[in-house]
Each structure stands twice: as structure tokens, then as C-alpha cells.
């Protein structure tokens, strides 16, 4: 799964990299992003601006917002079949922006070590996402999303059995604009291992309350 990530560049860098307008009054760097928070995405509905959607997809037909707490990820292998996801795959897709994500490697039944996974050149990337709109009892519309996951590449398989779908830069616009479901599903694959790196980080990252640059720093563990 993908349950924690970061996105912390300057607004101007985001605008240049993704060709979007950033509202600097709403955007702030995030170092330890967690589910249920409102986060930066680019949606196919509004591709020219940075949007802020809740992490944890709430289908339009849901009776309660809490369903989103269990739907932070969608498996690439079954996304076209699941009632909660297949409509969004066809009509409501987004780019979930990141500069790195975290995963926990199991060392023993009582020990897990957090790892940070980034590109070797520390460049920004987009994870494939789907979204939906849900109206609460007060009539307020909530846009929410899930990150699509796939099987791990050679780097990730030593850490965790799943990884987020990271889109090749040339495929980002296709993910937002294509109407071809078969083509869209062909993009949902592990990212090339040669461009990625991973390293252990502090267990400060275990708590979402620790949203500071310190959680991204490499550390060494005595095993």
C-alpha cells in the first residue's frame, strides 16, 4: 500500500514542473502526509490548477464519510472491476503530486523500519490517482481521492509487497485526458528501478503529527 508521502517544493517549482497555477495562500510544504488530510492533486476536471482533495476516496453513493478511511489505495489489478473505483477510472482521474513516499520494512514481528523512497535526482513525480465527489448531510461537496498501487519493482520488493503507480512524465497528460480504458490500465505498472533510491529514516515519521523536514533525513539502524 501507499499510506504516507511528502510534497514540499516551492510554489514556483510546482508551477514550472506541472504547468499549473498554485494558490500560495492554500499551498504549504508537507513532509509527512497522511490519509484524511486535504492534499495537492491535479484533476482531469481542472488540469490547469492545483486542487486540494481529501485522501481516502468516498464514492458518490456512500452513506458515510468514514468509508474513505479504508479506501486510500486502489489496486491496479482490480481497479476496473471494483464498484467503488471503476467509474472513477473512466471519468475521474488525478495526479497525486509527490517528492517521495514512505514505507515500513518488517525486520521482525516486533520491529519495522521506515524507509523513504525517492527519485535518485530528487525530482518531483506524479502518482496515478482516481477521485470522486460526495455530498454530506449539510449539502457540502467533498472531493476525495485514492492512490493506485501495483506490484513492486526490484527496489521496493525488499521493503514492501506493493508500491504506488508512479507515472512516466510523458504519460501524465494521457492519464488525465485519455478516454481509452485499456490504454489507461497499460500505464499502471511498476516504475523503473534504475531511477529510484530508498534509505531508512527516523521513526519520527511514524506519527503524522511530526510534519517537519527532519522526518526525511537518512538515519542508520543497528540490526
Secondary structure, DSSP 4 states (H G I P E B T S, - for coil): ----EEE---HHHHHHHH--B--TTT---EEEE-TTSEEEEEESSSTTB-EEEEES---TT-S-GGGGGG-SEEETTTTTT-TTTHHHHHH-EEEEEESEEEEEEEEETTEEEEEEEEETT---EEEEEEEEEEE-TTS-EEEEEEEEEEE--TTGGGT-SEEE-BPPGGGHHHHHH---HHHHHHT-SPPPGGGEEEEEB-GGGGSTT--SGGGGSB-----
